[in-house]
Amino acid sequence: LYQHTLSVTPANPRVHYALFTAYMQQNKVNEASVHLHKAATQSPTDGVIRASLGALLANGKPDRRAIEHLEAAAFYNGKDPRVLAIVVEAYQRMNMPDAAAHYLAQLERLQAGK
């Protein structure tokens, strides 16, 4: 179904993101990465997509590309708890506790309604 949709409308970031999710559930990281990069290129201001790409690139140590995507996600969608949760987890995985704490505090304020 998704492949058919892409054959009709290849510039569809939602479908690329759905394929990313489906491939990740199947543990097909390379295929998932291709679709997530396409989604991010097609929808650069979508915080969930950018945060997901940052998280995918966050592999245990600080990564410039991951940080760029995480910061863009927080900039564009910093009031979305899903985005902030992804950002916090990615910074924790990159062993960047100060950045993780900053966004965790932002998430907690948001959840408290402040």
Backbone bond lengths (Angstrom), bond angles and torsions (degrees), N, CA, C in turn:
res aa  C-N    CA-C-N  psi(-1)  N-CA   C-N-CA  omega(-1)  CA-C   N-CA-C  phi
1 L - - - 1.460 - - 1.530 110.69 -
2 Y 1.354 116.41 -49.19 1.465 119.25 -179.42 1.523 111.55 -63.69
3 Q 1.336 115.84 -41.83 1.464 119.14 -179.22 1.528 110.40 -62.89
4 H 1.321 117.04 -38.11 1.472 120.15 177.47 1.527 109.92 -64.25
5 T 1.313 116.32 -44.66 1.468 120.08 179.02 1.517 110.60 -59.53
6 L 1.323 117.52 -41.75 1.468 120.57 178.55 1.520 112.13 -67.20
7 S 1.333 117.29 -30.63 1.465 118.68 178.17 1.529 110.60 -68.55
8 V 1.327 116.19 -27.63 1.468 120.67 179.34 1.526 110.45 -87.87
9 T 1.336 117.04 -43.61 1.470 122.35 -179.89 1.527 109.25 -132.45
10 P 1.337 117.32 84.36 1.464 120.25 -175.22 1.535 114.18 -65.58
11 A 1.319 116.99 -24.39 1.464 120.15 179.98 1.525 109.50 -93.74
12 N 1.317 115.93 64.96 1.453 121.80 -177.41 1.533 108.65 -125.56
13 P 1.333 117.23 93.07 1.460 119.14 -175.19 1.526 113.89 -62.03
14 R 1.311 117.95 -31.56 1.472 120.55 179.73 1.529 110.95 -64.46
15 V 1.319 116.69 -40.76 1.462 120.21 179.19 1.526 109.59 -68.89
16 H 1.323 116.97 -42.01 1.469 119.50 177.10 1.523 110.53 -61.00
17 Y 1.336 117.18 -39.81 1.461 119.27 178.43 1.525 111.10 -67.10
18 A 1.321 117.07 -38.68 1.468 120.47 177.33 1.527 110.36 -63.03
19 L 1.321 117.06 -39.88 1.468 120.52 177.01 1.529 110.71 -66.93
20 F 1.309 116.70 -39.21 1.470 120.13 174.81 1.523 109.65 -55.21
21 T 1.320 116.54 -49.78 1.462 121.54 -178.76 1.530 111.06 -61.15
22 A 1.326 116.14 -45.19 1.470 120.37 -179.12 1.525 111.04 -63.07
23 Y 1.332 116.91 -44.57 1.469 119.61 179.58 1.528 111.68 -66.47
24 M 1.334 117.93 -36.69 1.462 120.02 178.07 1.527 110.64 -64.60
25 Q 1.326 117.08 -38.22 1.460 120.46 177.95 1.529 111.32 -64.04
26 Q 1.336 116.13 -26.26 1.465 120.90 177.96 1.528 111.45 -93.03
27 N 1.332 116.51 4.29 1.461 122.12 -178.82 1.531 112.77 64.59
28 K 1.309 116.85 29.66 1.467 122.16 177.30 1.531 108.13 -102.82
29 V 1.333 114.42 77.83 1.456 120.94 -171.28 1.524 112.22 -65.64
30 N 1.316 118.50 -40.19 1.468 120.23 -179.11 1.521 111.73 -62.08
31 E 1.331 116.65 -46.60 1.462 120.49 178.97 1.531 109.94 -64.57
32 A 1.326 115.88 -41.35 1.465 120.51 179.30 1.524 110.61 -61.10
33 S 1.321 116.25 -43.83 1.463 121.58 -178.48 1.526 111.68 -60.20
34 V 1.318 117.07 -41.63 1.470 120.85 179.01 1.523 110.13 -57.04
35 H 1.321 116.78 -47.30 1.462 120.13 -177.12 1.528 111.87 -71.77
36 L 1.319 117.25 -34.48 1.459 119.03 178.42 1.525 111.13 -68.02
37 H 1.327 117.60 -39.95 1.468 120.44 175.96 1.527 110.77 -62.07
38 K 1.318 117.57 -41.64 1.468 120.37 177.60 1.519 110.93 -62.99
39 A 1.323 116.52 -43.35 1.470 120.37 179.24 1.529 110.58 -60.78
40 A 1.330 116.74 -43.29 1.464 120.72 -179.18 1.524 111.68 -66.06
41 T 1.307 116.58 -37.13 1.464 120.57 178.17 1.526 110.39 -67.29
42 Q 1.315 116.17 -39.97 1.460 121.05 -177.38 1.523 113.21 -78.79
43 S 1.323 117.41 -23.56 1.465 121.28 -177.99 1.529 109.80 -138.91
44 P 1.343 116.62 70.44 1.464 120.27 -172.54 1.531 115.37 -67.49
45 T 1.320 118.44 -13.67 1.465 119.85 179.94 1.529 112.53 -102.47
46 D 1.321 118.06 7.66 1.463 121.27 178.01 1.528 108.52 -83.06
47 G 1.319 115.44 112.22 1.459 120.39 -175.19 1.514 114.29 -64.54
48 V 1.325 117.79 -38.17 1.468 120.04 -179.82 1.525 110.15 -65.02
49 I 1.317 116.31 -43.58 1.471 120.54 179.07 1.527 110.35 -64.12
50 R 1.336 116.83 -48.11 1.467 119.80 -178.14 1.527 111.36 -65.79
51 A 1.336 117.52 -39.45 1.462 120.20 178.20 1.528 110.25 -65.34
52 S 1.321 116.56 -40.26 1.468 120.15 179.16 1.523 111.03 -63.45
53 L 1.331 116.46 -39.52 1.464 119.71 178.55 1.530 110.06 -67.82
54 G 1.312 116.67 -42.23 1.462 119.43 176.31 1.519 111.15 -59.50
55 A 1.325 116.31 -42.75 1.467 120.72 179.59 1.525 111.20 -65.35
56 L 1.313 116.89 -38.48 1.462 120.40 178.94 1.531 110.53 -63.99
57 L 1.320 116.42 -36.29 1.460 121.00 -178.90 1.529 112.92 -81.23
58 A 1.319 116.84 -17.01 1.474 121.60 -179.09 1.523 108.87 -78.48
59 N 1.309 116.55 102.88 1.466 119.47 -172.73 1.519 113.02 -121.45
60 G 1.315 116.73 41.63 1.455 119.04 174.08 1.513 115.95 104.61
61 K 1.301 118.12 -19.67 1.457 120.81 176.69 1.529 108.03 -137.05
62 P 1.341 117.12 156.95 1.467 118.98 180.00 1.527 111.20 -55.03
63 D 1.320 115.02 132.72 1.461 122.01 -178.82 1.533 107.54 -130.71
64 R 1.321 116.42 121.52 1.469 121.94 -176.49 1.519 111.74 -54.77
65 R 1.333 117.37 -44.41 1.469 120.17 -178.42 1.523 111.04 -66.13
66 A 1.309 116.77 -40.77 1.465 120.36 178.29 1.522 110.17 -61.56
67 I 1.333 116.61 -46.05 1.457 121.38 -179.08 1.529 110.42 -61.48
68 E 1.326 117.54 -42.31 1.469 120.44 178.31 1.527 111.26 -57.96
69 H 1.319 116.73 -45.05 1.463 119.75 -179.59 1.527 111.44 -69.39
70 L 1.325 117.48 -39.73 1.457 120.51 179.56 1.520 111.65 -64.98
71 E 1.333 116.26 -42.92 1.463 119.79 179.17 1.532 111.24 -67.12
72 A 1.327 117.17 -38.26 1.471 120.06 176.51 1.519 110.24 -63.70
73 A 1.316 116.99 -41.65 1.465 120.90 179.27 1.521 110.47 -60.32
74 A 1.326 116.53 -46.10 1.462 120.61 179.92 1.523 111.16 -65.95
75 F 1.318 116.93 -35.56 1.466 120.95 178.74 1.523 110.85 -66.01
76 Y 1.320 116.54 -48.93 1.464 120.56 -175.42 1.524 113.13 -77.39
77 N 1.317 118.03 -32.23 1.464 120.77 -174.43 1.525 111.53 -137.86
78 G 1.312 117.11 45.63 1.455 121.98 -176.58 1.513 115.40 -70.07
79 K 1.323 117.36 -4.38 1.467 120.34 177.12 1.529 111.38 -106.89
80 D 1.314 116.16 9.04 1.460 121.38 178.38 1.531 108.10 -98.54
81 P 1.335 117.43 114.32 1.467 118.72 -177.29 1.521 113.70 -60.59
82 R 1.335 118.20 -30.34 1.474 120.00 177.66 1.517 109.96 -62.76
83 V 1.323 116.44 -44.14 1.466 121.28 -179.80 1.525 109.94 -63.13
84 L 1.321 116.62 -48.64 1.461 119.77 -178.17 1.523 111.92 -62.65
85 A 1.312 117.90 -38.30 1.468 120.78 178.95 1.528 110.61 -63.56
86 I 1.320 117.26 -41.80 1.472 121.08 177.66 1.523 109.76 -63.74
87 V 1.325 116.73 -44.05 1.469 121.74 -178.98 1.533 110.25 -61.82
88 V 1.327 117.25 -46.51 1.467 121.32 179.71 1.524 110.25 -58.93
89 E 1.323 116.71 -49.03 1.465 119.93 -178.20 1.533 111.66 -61.86
90 A 1.317 116.72 -41.07 1.471 119.86 -179.34 1.528 110.90 -65.09
91 Y 1.326 116.88 -43.70 1.470 119.01 177.73 1.526 111.02 -64.18
92 Q 1.316 117.80 -35.81 1.461 119.79 176.27 1.523 110.57 -63.89
93 R 1.341 116.97 -42.44 1.467 120.44 179.81 1.517 111.99 -65.46
94 M 1.349 117.05 -28.31 1.466 120.17 179.00 1.530 111.18 -87.95
95 N 1.344 116.23 6.71 1.465 121.73 -179.96 1.529 110.92 57.29
96 M 1.331 115.12 48.93 1.464 122.41 176.92 1.536 107.57 -120.45
97 P 1.345 116.25 75.00 1.460 119.92 -172.09 1.522 114.99 -62.75
98 D 1.321 118.40 -33.39 1.465 119.62 -179.38 1.530 110.94 -65.73
99 A 1.323 116.70 -44.67 1.466 120.04 178.44 1.526 110.36 -65.84
100 A 1.322 116.83 -41.78 1.469 120.32 178.47 1.524 110.21 -60.85
101 A 1.328 117.18 -44.41 1.468 121.35 -179.42 1.530 111.15 -64.02
102 H 1.321 116.98 -39.21 1.465 120.93 178.34 1.528 110.93 -58.46
103 Y 1.325 115.94 -50.11 1.468 119.24 -177.52 1.522 112.30 -75.66
104 L 1.335 117.40 -27.47 1.459 119.95 174.67 1.524 109.88 -66.07
105 A 1.316 117.09 -41.59 1.468 120.67 176.98 1.528 110.31 -62.80
106 Q 1.321 116.41 -40.56 1.471 120.80 177.69 1.531 109.93 -62.85
107 L 1.324 116.98 -42.18 1.462 121.72 178.55 1.526 110.74 -64.09
108 E 1.320 116.73 -44.06 1.467 120.54 -179.58 1.532 111.23 -64.80
109 R 1.346 117.45 -40.04 1.466 119.63 175.69 1.517 111.27 -62.16
110 L 1.302 115.94 -41.94 1.464 121.02 179.45 1.530 110.69 -62.73
111 Q 1.320 116.36 -44.78 1.460 120.28 -178.89 1.526 111.79 -68.66
112 A 1.332 116.58 -27.79 1.468 120.99 178.08 1.524 111.91 -81.84
113 G 1.323 115.80 -6.34 1.457 120.42 179.77 1.517 114.45 80.17
114 K 1.313 117.35 22.84 1.478 121.51 -179.30 1.498 111.37 -100.31
